[in-house]
Amino acid sequence: MHTDTLLRDAGPKRVAIVFNATATPDAAAREELGVDDAEPPQPPSHEADAEVAEVAEIIRGVLEGAGHRAVLVPVDDTLDALPALFVRERIDAVFNFVEAIGGEARREPEMGRLCETLRMPYTGNGPGIMRLALAKDMARRLLESHGVPVARGFAVLDATDLDRAGPEARGLCFPVFVKPARTDASIGIDRHSVCADAAALRARVAHLARHMTGPFLVEEYLPGREINVAIVADPFTGVCVPTEIDFSGYPADIPPIVTYDCKWVPDCPESVARSLPARDRLTPEAYAAVCQVARAAFLALGGTSYGRVDLRFDAAGTPRVIDVNPNCDLHPEAGMAIAAASVGYRHEDLVLTILAGAALKARHVPAPHLVARPRVVGHVAAAH
């Protein structure tokens, strides 16, 4: 009933907008989850999950305004009901907005795998890059193998690993930056993520290990500007659009980093950070460099659709990748929409362009990290 061709034909489509349902636990559930309200590392990400539902509703309005038939499909802990629903609703394509299943971010790739099994065209990236993006320690090793500059660092399972070899033994100097390797949405990142000495580092890793499962990344703290490069709407023929995170309103006692609160908690001190179009804020050379590095990183991990690559400049002015997000926020006020608007895409244009690219990812050109000669990444990346 469905084909693997791009949905670029004229005419309305029947689209299932599949997203993860939000369930805020009560006090008993929070106790069972081990969430300490006095010292929260923010698992699970209820504020982030709530916005997913909000954005799904916005996307439905955009699609129906363009003449498509859109069906909201929240999923909780299983995808078992989806095949029958797709047949019953005569769905032509899935707008994949699933960031977790059953509250587990590691299950995010399951939606793409289901669509591939059903041969159902879907938006966004395939399960391969989704899996890698949620294993930041593995992703950084792959990027390093392709010569993509990343923040230097290493992974630990808990604080005892630091006894065997801390940052200085590995050639890193303080301060360092600590983050969970298997979460997204800045979960586990706050003002204490930048550690000035060994005692602060040990305390931070121990704190994270009390609330979530490792590994945890310990990376050099990059002191330069933070740039988010939006990929609109694919890394092969699309454009790379940098925006800069403006931390100028941050209080002096909070390091200029994107924390969980910065993203998800209104009216907190960090909420003053803003994404600003970067074309007039970067030199032409720096602008070209961040675009090239971002495209190379996204392709190296197997990206085939829209996404975002986060970078910071090191002390020498080299842009280094700190994160790759293949399923980024599509809220009209989020960084992706801000970036797209700076090159002439209205939010409606962005959503419809993403829908137009719905396809079976298995039929895309193989990602560069599957090619025997890694320098292909640099060749592709140069054409931005």
Secondary structure as the mmCIF struct_conf table of DSSP 4:
data_model
#
loop_
_struct_conf.conf_type_id
_struct_conf.id
_struct_conf.beg_label_comp_id
_struct_conf.beg_label_asym_id
_struct_conf.beg_label_seq_id
_struct_conf.end_label_comp_id
_struct_conf.end_label_asym_id
_struct_conf.end_label_seq_id
BEND BEND1 ASP A 4 THR A 5
BEND BEND2 LEU A 7 LEU A 7
BEND BEND3 ASP A 9 GLY A 11
STRN STRN1 ARG A 14 ASN A 20
HELX_LH_PP_P HELX_LH_PP_P1 ALA A 21 THR A 22
HELX_RH_AL_P HELX_RH_AL_P1 ALA A 27 LEU A 33
TURN_TY1_P TURN_TY1_P1 GLY A 34 GLY A 34
TURN_TY1_P TURN_TY1_P2 ASP A 37 ALA A 38
BEND BEND4 GLU A 39 GLU A 39
BEND BEND5 PRO A 44 PRO A 44
HELX_RH_AL_P HELX_RH_AL_P2 HIS A 46 GLY A 65
TURN_TY1_P TURN_TY1_P3 ALA A 66 GLY A 67
STRN STRN2 ARG A 69 VAL A 75
BEND BEND6 ASP A 77 ASP A 77
TURN_TY1_P TURN_TY1_P4 ASP A 80 ALA A 81
HELX_RH_AL_P HELX_RH_AL_P3 LEU A 82 ARG A 88
TURN_TY1_P TURN_TY1_P5 GLU A 89 ARG A 90
STRN STRN3 ALA A 93 PHE A 97
STRN STRN4 ILE A 101 ILE A 101
TURN_TY1_P TURN_TY1_P6 GLY A 102 GLY A 103
STRN STRN5 GLU A 104 GLU A 104
HELX_RH_3T_P HELX_RH_3T_P1 ALA A 105 ARG A 107
TURN_TY1_P TURN_TY1_P7 GLU A 108 PRO A 109
HELX_RH_AL_P HELX_RH_AL_P4 GLU A 110 LEU A 118
TURN_TY1_P TURN_TY1_P8 ARG A 119 ARG A 119
STRN STRN6 TYR A 122 TYR A 122
BEND BEND7 THR A 123 GLY A 124
HELX_RH_AL_P HELX_RH_AL_P5 PRO A 127 ALA A 133
TURN_TY1_P TURN_TY1_P9 LEU A 134 LEU A 134
HELX_RH_AL_P HELX_RH_AL_P6 LYS A 136 SER A 145
TURN_TY1_P TURN_TY1_P10 HIS A 146 GLY A 147
STRN STRN7 VAL A 150 VAL A 150
STRN STRN8 GLY A 153 VAL A 156
BEND BEND8 LEU A 157 ASP A 158
TURN_TY1_P TURN_TY1_P11 ALA A 159 THR A 160
HELX_RH_AL_P HELX_RH_AL_P7 ASP A 161 ARG A 164
BEND BEND9 ALA A 165 ALA A 165
TURN_TY1_P TURN_TY1_P12 PRO A 167 PRO A 167
HELX_RH_3T_P HELX_RH_3T_P2 GLU A 168 ARG A 170
TURN_TY1_P TURN_TY1_P13 GLY A 171 GLY A 171
BEND BEND10 PHE A 174 PHE A 174
STRN STRN9 VAL A 176 PRO A 180
BEND BEND11 ALA A 181 ARG A 182
TURN_TY1_P TURN_TY1_P14 ALA A 185 GLY A 188
BEND BEND12 ASP A 190 ASP A 190
HELX_RH_3T_P HELX_RH_3T_P3 ARG A 191 SER A 193
STRN STRN10 VAL A 194 CYS A 195
BEND BEND13 ALA A 196 ASP A 197
HELX_RH_AL_P HELX_RH_AL_P8 ALA A 198 HIS A 211
BEND BEND14 MET A 212 MET A 212
STRN STRN11 PHE A 216 GLU A 220
HELX_LH_PP_P HELX_LH_PP_P2 TYR A 221 LEU A 222
BEND BEND15 GLY A 224 GLY A 224
STRN STRN12 GLU A 226 VAL A 232
BEND BEND16 ALA A 233 ALA A 233
TURN_TY1_P TURN_TY1_P15 PRO A 235 THR A 237
BEND BEND17 GLY A 238 GLY A 238
STRN STRN13 VAL A 239 ASP A 246
TURN_TY1_P TURN_TY1_P16 SER A 248 GLY A 249
BEND BEND18 TYR A 250 TYR A 250
TURN_TY1_P TURN_TY1_P17 ALA A 252 ASP A 253
BEND BEND19 ILE A 254 ILE A 254
BEND BEND20 PRO A 256 ILE A 257
HELX_RH_AL_P HELX_RH_AL_P9 TYR A 260 TRP A 264
TURN_TY1_P TURN_TY1_P18 PRO A 266 ASP A 267
BEND BEND21 CYS A 268 CYS A 268
HELX_RH_3T_P HELX_RH_3T_P4 PRO A 269 VAL A 272
STRN STRN14 ARG A 274 PRO A 277
TURN_TY1_P TURN_TY1_P19 ARG A 279 ARG A 281
BEND BEND22 LEU A 282 LEU A 282
HELX_RH_AL_P HELX_RH_AL_P10 PRO A 284 ALA A 300
TURN_TY1_P TURN_TY1_P20 LEU A 301 GLY A 302
BEND BEND23 SER A 305 SER A 305
STRN STRN15 GLY A 307 PHE A 313
TURN_TY1_P TURN_TY1_P21 ALA A 315 ALA A 316
BEND BEND24 GLY A 317 GLY A 317
STRN STRN16 PRO A 319 ASN A 325
BEND BEND25 PRO A 326 ASN A 327
TURN_TY1_P TURN_TY1_P22 PRO A 332 GLU A 333
BEND BEND26 ALA A 334 ALA A 334
HELX_RH_AL_P HELX_RH_AL_P11 GLY A 335 SER A 342
TURN_TY1_P TURN_TY1_P23 VAL A 343 GLY A 344
HELX_RH_AL_P HELX_RH_AL_P12 HIS A 347 ALA A 356
TURN_TY1_P TURN_TY1_P24 GLY A 357 GLY A 357
STRN STRN17 ALA A 359 ALA A 359
HELX_RH_3T_P HELX_RH_3T_P5 LYS A 361 ARG A 363
BEND BEND27 HIS A 364 HIS A 364
HELX_LH_PP_P HELX_LH_PP_P3 VAL A 365 ALA A 367
HELX_RH_3T_P HELX_RH_3T_P6 PRO A 368 LEU A 370
BEND BEND28 VAL A 371 ALA A 372
TURN_TY1_P TURN_TY1_P25 PRO A 374 ARG A 375
HELX_RH_AL_P HELX_RH_AL_P13 VAL A 376 ALA A 381
TURN_TY1_P TURN_TY1_P26 ALA A 382 ALA A 382
#
